[in-house]
Amino acid sequence: MSQPNDPIDYRKDPAARRAEWFRYYSDKRIGQQWFQLHLLQGLDVQRVLEVGPNLGLVSALLVNAGFTVTTFDMLPSQDPRPDISHIQGDLTKIAASDLAGHDAILCCETLEHLPWDQVESVLATFRAAGPRHLVISVPYMGFQIDWRLYLNAVTLRSKFSFKKLNFLRRFKAEKQDPWGHKWETGYKGHSLADLEAKIKAGGWRIDRRDFTSPTRSVFYLLSPK
C-alpha cells in the first residue's frame, strides 16, 4: 500500500500525468533536457542507460536521435511506450552487473535526491558497470549572474537572477518531502571541489564541465580513470 509521501505513479491516471508533464517540463527546463543529448554528440555511444527518467522526455529525445535506450528508476516506467526497456530498483543498492551493457549512463538531476554520503558509492557502482561515458548534472547554487533581455517594437521581456552568498550557509533539506533534494552544490559543505572529489574517488575522470541557465545546474561529462 502506498504512503502519502511515496513518489507518484501516474500509470493509471493519464490526466494527472499530462498535468505533471506541463508543470515539470517548463520552458526553462527544456533546454537542459536537450543539453544531456548534446554532451553525447560525437561520442562512440549507441546504448544509453538513463537514470531517473521522470516522465520520459529525455528518453523520447534519445530514441528520436537514434540511441538504444534503457531507463532505471525506483518506480515502474512512467513512459507509455512499451518499446523502452526499464529497470526498477534502488540506486543505492543496485548491483553494478544489473546496470552493465551500456555505452553511456545519464544521471541528471538525480544524485541530489540521495544522501550526500552515498553519492561516491553510487558513482563507483556506475564505474563498475563498465560504460565508456557518464553524464551527470546536479543543481548549482554558487555565485552566478544571469540576465536575459528580449526587445522588439512591441515587446519587452527581462529576467534577472543573482546568486552570491550560498557558500556561507548550509542547504536546508525539504523535510516534508523525503524524496526532495538532500543537498545542492554551491552551499557550505557541498562545493564544486567537494563534488569533484567524490567524482574522482568514484573512479571517474572529468572530461568536460558546463553550467546551464536559467535552470541552474552543473553538468559533467566523465570517463573511467
C-alpha positions in Angstrom: 0.0 0.0 0.0 1.4 3.4 -1.0 2.0 6.0 1.7 1.2 9.8 1.5 4.9 10.7 0.8 5.6 8.0 -1.7 6.7 9.2 -5.2 3.7 9.4 -7.5 2.9 6.7 -10.0 1.0 8.2 -12.9 0.4 5.0 -14.9 -3.3 4.8 -14.1 -4.1 8.5 -14.3 -3.3 9.9 -17.8 -4.9 13.3 -16.9 -2.6 13.7 -13.9 0.4 12.6 -15.9 -0.3 15.3 -18.6 -0.8 17.9 -15.9 2.5 17.0 -14.3 4.2 16.9 -17.7 3.3 20.6 -18.4 4.2 21.5 -14.8 7.6 20.0 -14.8 8.8 20.5 -18.4 8.7 24.3 -18.3 10.4 26.4 -21.0 13.5 26.8 -18.8 13.9 23.1 -18.3 13.5 22.0 -21.9 17.0 23.3 -22.9 18.5 21.4 -20.0 16.9 18.2 -21.3 18.4 18.8 -24.7 21.8 19.5 -23.2 22.0 15.9 -21.9 22.0 14.7 -25.5 24.3 17.5 -26.7 27.0 16.1 -24.4 26.7 12.7 -26.2 27.2 14.3 -29.7 30.2 12.9 -31.4 30.9 10.2 -28.9 31.1 6.5 -29.7 27.7 5.7 -28.0 24.7 3.7 -29.0 23.3 2.1 -25.9 22.3 4.5 -23.2 21.0 3.9 -19.7 19.0 6.9 -18.4 18.8 7.0 -14.6 15.8 8.9 -13.2 13.8 9.4 -16.5 10.8 11.1 -14.8 8.0 11.1 -17.5 10.3 10.3 -20.3 11.1 13.4 -22.3 14.8 12.7 -22.5 14.1 9.1 -23.3 12.0 10.3 -26.3 14.7 12.6 -27.4 17.3 9.8 -27.2 15.2 7.4 -29.2 14.4 10.1 -31.8 18.1 10.7 -32.1 18.7 7.0 -32.8 20.0 5.8 -29.5 19.0 2.5 -27.9 17.6 3.4 -24.5 17.0 1.6 -21.2 15.7 3.5 -18.2 16.2 3.0 -14.5 14.1 4.3 -11.6 12.7 3.3 -8.2 9.2 3.4 -9.8 7.8 1.3 -12.6 8.3 3.0 -16.0 6.1 6.2 -16.4 6.7 6.2 -20.2 3.6 5.0 -22.1 5.7 3.4 -24.9 6.4 -0.3 -24.3 9.5 -0.4 -26.6 11.8 1.2 -24.0 13.3 -1.3 -21.6 13.1 -0.4 -17.9 14.9 -1.5 -14.8 13.2 -0.8 -11.4 15.3 -0.7 -8.3 17.0 1.3 -5.6 20.0 3.2 -6.9 21.9 2.9 -3.6 21.5 -0.9 -3.5 21.6 -2.0 -7.2 24.4 -4.3 -8.3 26.7 -2.9 -11.0 26.1 -6.1 -13.0 22.4 -5.0 -13.3 23.4 -1.8 -15.0 26.0 -3.3 -17.3 25.9 -3.4 -21.1 25.6 0.3 -21.9 28.0 2.7 -23.7 26.9 5.7 -21.6 24.9 6.4 -18.4 22.9 9.6 -18.0 22.2 10.5 -14.4 20.9 14.1 -14.4 19.1 15.9 -11.6 19.1 12.7 -9.6 22.1 12.5 -7.3 20.9 15.4 -5.2 17.9 13.3 -4.1 20.3 10.9 -2.4 22.2 11.4 0.9 25.5 13.2 0.3 27.5 10.4 1.9 26.1 7.9 -0.6 27.0 9.8 -3.8 30.5 8.4 -4.1 29.4 4.8 -3.8 26.7 5.3 -6.5 29.3 6.8 -8.8 31.6 3.8 -8.0 28.7 1.5 -9.0 28.3 3.3 -12.3 32.0 2.9 -12.8 31.9 -0.9 -12.1 29.0 -1.2 -14.6 31.6 -0.5 -17.4 30.2 2.4 -19.5 32.6 4.4 -21.6 31.0 7.6 -20.5 28.9 9.0 -17.7 26.9 12.3 -17.8 25.7 13.7 -14.5 24.2 17.0 -13.5 23.1 18.5 -10.2 21.7 21.9 -9.1 24.4 24.6 -8.8 23.7 27.5 -6.4 27.1 29.1 -6.2 28.0 32.6 -7.3 26.4 33.4 -10.7 24.5 36.2 -12.5 22.0 35.5 -15.3 20.4 38.4 -17.2 18.2 37.9 -20.2 16.7 40.6 -22.3 14.3 40.5 -25.3 13.2 43.6 -27.0 11.3 44.5 -30.2 8.9 47.3 -31.2 6.0 46.0 -29.0 7.6 43.6 -26.5 10.0 43.9 -23.6 11.0 40.9 -21.5 13.7 40.8 -18.9 14.8 38.2 -16.5 17.5 38.6 -13.8 18.9 36.1 -11.3 21.8 36.7 -8.9 23.2 34.1 -6.5 26.1 35.2 -4.3 26.4 34.1 -0.7 25.1 30.5 -0.5 28.6 29.2 0.2 28.2 30.8 3.7 25.2 28.8 4.6 24.1 25.2 4.7 21.5 23.7 2.4 18.1 23.1 4.1 16.7 19.8 3.0 12.9 19.5 2.3 11.8 17.8 5.5 8.2 17.4 4.3 9.3 15.6 1.1 11.5 12.6 1.8 12.2 12.4 -2.0 13.3 16.0 -2.3 16.8 17.5 -2.6 19.2 16.4 0.2 21.9 18.9 -1.0 22.8 21.3 -3.7 26.3 22.3 -4.9 27.3 25.9 -4.0 26.2 25.6 -0.4 28.5 25.3 2.6 30.0 21.8 2.7 28.9 21.0 -0.9 31.2 23.0 -3.0 32.2 22.1 -6.6 35.5 20.9 -5.2 33.7 18.6 -2.8 31.6 17.1 -5.5 34.5 16.7 -7.9 36.5 14.9 -5.1 33.6 12.4 -4.9 33.6 12.1 -8.7 37.3 11.2 -8.8 37.1 8.9 -5.7 34.3 7.1 -7.5 36.7 6.2 -10.3 35.9 8.9 -12.9 37.9 11.5 -14.9 36.3 14.8 -15.7 36.4 15.4 -19.4 34.1 18.4 -19.5 32.2 20.7 -17.1 29.4 23.0 -18.1 26.9 25.3 -16.3 23.4 25.8 -17.5 20.9 28.6 -17.1 18.1 29.5 -16.4 17.9 26.1 -14.8 20.9 26.4 -12.6 22.9 23.2 -12.8 26.4 22.0 -13.4 26.9 19.2 -15.9 29.9 16.8 -16.1 30.9 14.5 -18.9 33.0 11.8 -17.3 35.1 8.8 -18.5 36.6 6.0 -16.4 40.0 6.6 -14.9 
